[in-house]
Amino acid sequence: MPTVTAYEPGTPSWVDLASPDLPASVAFYTALFGWAANDQGEEAGHYTLFEMGGVPVAGTGPIMMEGQPPAWTSYVSVESADKTVEMVRQAGGTVFLEPMDVLDVGRMAVFADPTGAALAVWEPRAHIGAGLVNEPGALCWNELATRDPAAAKAFYASVFGWKGETAQMGPSEYTEWKLGDATIGGMMPMPDLVPAEVPSYWMVYFATADCDATVSSATALGATVTVPATDIPPGRFAVLGDPTGAMFAVIAFAG
């Protein structure tokens, strides 16, 4: 399992969970994925790194803003959080959290795109992001669900230089985000089953060797199933809600 040592600017590089019950979230995900939990201490607000083989793969911390729902947040690696936030504003985004230093590990900001989906940027210093990806138990995909794909294409092209390549996938269209020649994420129209009051969102996918077994384990640990294990061209996936209500997806890739 080769480790990642750097991310090209504009590449999703990290995910973390804002949790209303940190001990419960740590217990759930360590049991589900076999992660180890490394509490960063009081100075870091007990932000906890989830690790595999001593390598960070994701994180979790307490909810910091009043009214903030439990949710996984995707981070995009950037050269400058401050300059990126300027581009976000120019492109019509809404800044939730101004650029701020996180100890000596990096600088971050949080915003929403013009379609309402929240995303974060990460200017790496001591912490580059996930040290392992695309392996069972690790981050493998970041996907935007939006009610306005055209507006999202224009926004992310302006802010990160992404190109959205759209093709028919089954009954609907699917877009791959490209950074140069590399595919770095996806986008789909908001599913009809999602209530109108739910804003556009970024979904986090973790790889698994066996989707059905992971769904079974998750439900035994208190998760809810939003999309049952389903076959799609890339593999077999499911969408789950953890015991705090935060949504995430798992996928076992075909082949």
N, C-alpha and C positions, 0 to 999 in steps of 0.2 A: 504494500500500500504506500505508494510514493506520497510524500507530504508536499504541500504547497508552500512556497517560500515568498511569493510575491504575486500581486494581481495587477493586470493592466488597468490603468484608470478607465472607468466606465464599465467595469465588470462587477456584478454582484459578488460580494466577498464575505458576508457575515449575516447571521440572523439571530435575533434574540426575542425573548418572551417577556412582555410586561404582565406580571402576575399579581393578583390580589391576595394570593396565599402561597408565598414562596416555598415553605416546607412541603406543601401538597404537590406543587408543580415539580419540585426536585424529586420527590418520591415517585411520581408518576413517570417521568421521562427516564430516570435512571433504571427503573424496573422495565420499561418498555424497550429501550434501545441498548441497555447495558452500559450507559454512560456513567462515568465518574463525575462527581460534583466537587468543584474546587471553589469554595467561598473566598472571595477576594478581601473580606474583612470589613470592619466598620467604616474605615476611611473611604471605601468604595461603595458604601451603602449596602453591603452584603450582596453586591452583584456576584453572580455565581457562573463560573465557566463550566460548561459540560465538555468532558474530554473523552477521547478514545485513545488508549495507548499513550496517555500523557499529552496528546495533541488536542488543542481546542477545536470543537466542531460547532458549538452554538453557545448561547448564554441565556441567563434569565435574571431579572431583577424585579423589585417591587414597582407597582404602579406609582408614577411620580406626579401625574396631573389629575386634578379632580375631574371626574366624569370620563376618564380614559377607560375604555373597555379592555378586558384581557385580550391580548392579540400578539401574534408573531409579527415582527418587523424585519423587512429586508433592508440591507445596507449595500450601497454601491460605492466601491472604492474610487476616490478622486484625488487629484493632486492638491486641490485647495478647496476646503469646505466653504470658505468665504466667497471665493469667485463663483463656485457652483450655485450658492444661494442667490447671488446677484443674477445669474442666468435663469434660475427658477422664477424669480420675480418678473424678469423681462418676458418670460414665456407664458406668464399667466398663472403660475402656481401660487400656493399659499404657504407661507412659512409658519410652522408651529413652534419650532425651537430654533432660535438663532445659533449660529456656530459657537461651540463651546469646547474647551479642552477637557478631556477625560484623563485626569492625572497625567502620566507621561506616556500613555498608551496610544493616544490619537486625538483627533478633533472631529466633532460630529455636528450634524444638524438634521432636523426632521421637517418635512414639508408634505403638502398634498399636491398632486398634479391637478390640472383644470377639470378632470373628471371626478375628483374627490378621493382618489386613492392615496393613502399615506405611504411614504417611503423615506428612508434615511440615507445620508451620505457619510462616508468614513474616510477621513484623511489619516492614513496609517502612520504611526510612529513605532512604538515598541510592539504593538499588536497589529499584524497585517490582516487579520481576519481568520477564517477557518483554515486550519492547517491540513485538513483532509476533506475531500469532497468526492461525490460520485461513487461512494462505497456504502454497503449496507450500514445504516445507522448515521450516515452523514448527509449533509445538504447536497441535493442533486439538481434542483430546478427552482426557479422563481417565476411566477406567472401572474400577469395582470388580468383581472376580470373587470371589464369596463362597459358602460353603456354608450360610450362614444369613442370607438377605436380610432377614428380619423383624427380627433383632437389629441388623443394620446400619442399617435404617431408623430404629429407635428411637435408636440411638447418634448418628447424624449429625444427626437432628432436634434432639437435645438440645444437641449441641456447636456446630453451625453454623447451626441453624435451617432445614436443608434439608427439603424435602418430597419424598418418593419417589412418583412417579406411574408405576404399573406397567400395562403393556398386553401383549397377546399379540403376539409377533413371530416368525412362522414357527412352528416346533414348540415354542418355549419362551417364557417371559416375559422382558420387558426393562423396566427401570426407568429413567426419566429423573429426575435430581436437579434440583429447582427451588429457586432462591433468589428469593423473590418470584415474579415472572412469568418470570424468565430461566432457561433451561435451562443448567446449568453442568457437567454430567457425566452419567455413566450407571452402571448396575449390572446385572450378569447373574449367574444361578446359575453356580457353578463348572462348567466343561465336564467331561464324563465322562472325557475323555482325560487329564485332569490327575491325576498320581499322588496317592494319599491323603496322602503325607507332605508335599506342597507346601501351604503355608498359603494362605489367601486373599491376594489381592494387588491392587494398583492397576496397571493397564496404561496406558502413555503412547502416544498416537497422534500421529504427525506427518503433515501433509497432503502429498500429492504430486499432480502433474499426471497421472501415468501409473503406476498400481500395478505392472503387470507389468514395466515398464522398471526401476522402482526395485528390485523383487525380483531381477531379473537382475543389476543392478549390485551389489546387496548380496552376492549369492552369489559373484560374481566377486571381491569384496573379502574373502571369507572368512566370510560370515554363513551361518547355517543357517536353514532354513525350517521353522517349526513349523506354521503354517497357510498353505497356498498361496493365491495370489490367488483370492479368492472374492467373488462378487456377493452383497450384502446390500441391504436397502432404501435405506440412505443412500448407497451407492456400492460400490466395489470395494476390498477390504482384504486385508491379509496380516499374519501375525505372524512376526517374525524374531528370531533370536538373534545378537547381534554376536559378533565373534571372541573376546571374553572370557566370553561366555555370558549377558550381560544381554539380557533380552527387551524388545522394543518392537514397536509396530504402525505400519503405514502405511496410509493410505486416500486414494483418489481419489474425491471426492464426486461423486455423480450430478448431471448438469445443469450 
